[in-house]
């Protein structure tokens, strides 16, 4: 990189110590985040992990709140059981966005019926299969072969030969891999 004569002095803008700070006079604000900020950050973490918008997330929260049990764990369980997340956890696709696209294009069948919405909540005993076309099966088999050491979670049962899966149990808190404190999310959404 070519540097001007000014960079030979202490006023060099390229090598200043201030370069590591954010733009503005004061740089990053130091100090502890407020309790509101901590709870908001946890909620945003969960939303972004599952790729949800605010309104969608709040619908899941209200649904979890009406069910019996620990609201935080039930919320995470509902989000884990979404069809787009299940397709991703089965390693049919490399990302949740790709899973949503596979679903909306009609490549996924649940219990023999085409499902084209990613927010479909799976239940115990649901059988997830692919559309009976070579294109769908070829792409998913290619993805499965690209990661042969991949193991599915205990609540999912995968048949690699003809890509299909069965939901054998409900996911537990241990199956949720995101490092989040669900109690903070519940506190934030309950206010």
CORCOR-V522451 format. One record per pair of residues at least 24 apart in sequence whose C-alpha atoms are under 10 Angstrom apart, sorted by the first residue. I is the first residue (numbers start at 1). J is the second residue. Records with the same first field share a line. If there is no record, write none. Layout:
I: J + J
//
This chain:
35: 184 + 188
36: 184 + 187 + 188
37: 188
38: 184 + 185 + 188
39: 181 + 182 + 183 + 184 + 185 + 186 + 187 + 188 + 189
40: 184 + 185 + 187 + 188 + 189
41: 180 + 184 + 185 + 188
42: 179 + 180 + 181 + 182 + 183 + 184 + 185 + 186 + 188
43: 180 + 181 + 182 + 184 + 185 + 186 + 187 + 188 + 189
44: 185
45: 178 + 179 + 180 + 185
46: 76 + 79 + 178 + 179 + 180 + 181 + 182 + 185
47: 79
49: 79 + 96 + 178
50: 76 + 79 + 80 + 82 + 84 + 85 + 96 + 97 + 178
51: 84 + 85 + 96 + 97 + 100
52: 79 + 119
56: 119
57: 189
58: 189
61: 185 + 186 + 189 + 190
62: 189 + 190
64: 186
65: 186 + 190
70: 182 + 183 + 186
71: 182 + 183 + 185 + 186
72: 173 + 181 + 182 + 183 + 184 + 185 + 186 + 187
73: 171 + 172 + 173 + 176 + 181 + 182 + 183 + 186
74: 171 + 172 + 173 + 182
75: 182 + 185 + 186
76: 171 + 172 + 173 + 175 + 176 + 178 + 180 + 182
77: 170 + 171 + 172 + 173 + 175 + 176
78: 119 + 121 + 122 + 170 + 171
79: 119 + 121 + 171 + 176
80: 121 + 122 + 170 + 171 + 172 + 173 + 175 + 176 + 177
81: 119 + 120 + 121 + 122 + 123 + 124 + 167 + 170 + 171
82: 117 + 118 + 119 + 120 + 121 + 122 + 123
83: 108 + 110 + 115 + 116 + 117 + 118 + 119 + 120 + 121 + 122 + 123 + 128
84: 117 + 118 + 119 + 120 + 121 + 122
85: 118 + 119 + 120 + 121
86: 118 + 121 + 122 + 128 + 156 + 165 + 167
87: 118 + 128 + 165
89: 150 + 151 + 152 + 153 + 156
90: 144 + 150 + 151 + 152 + 153 + 156 + 157 + 158 + 159 + 160 + 163 + 164 + 165
91: 140 + 141 + 143 + 144 + 145 + 146 + 147 + 150 + 151 + 152 + 158
92: 130 + 137 + 139 + 140 + 141 + 142 + 143 + 144 + 145 + 160 + 163 + 164
93: 139 + 140 + 141 + 142 + 143 + 144
94: 140 + 143 + 144
102: 130 + 136 + 140
103: 130
106: 130 + 131 + 136
107: 131 + 132 + 133 + 135 + 136 + 137
108: 132 + 136 + 164
109: 164
110: 164 + 165 + 166
111: 166
122: 166 + 167 + 170
123: 166 + 167 + 168 + 169 + 170
124: 155 + 156 + 166 + 167 + 168 + 169 + 170 + 171
125: 156 + 165 + 166 + 167 + 168 + 169 + 170
126: 165 + 166 + 167 + 168
127: 157 + 158 + 164 + 165 + 166 + 167 + 168
128: 158 + 163 + 164 + 165 + 166 + 167
129: 159 + 162 + 163 + 164 + 165 + 166
130: 162 + 163 + 164 + 165
136: 163
137: 162 + 163 + 164
138: 163
//
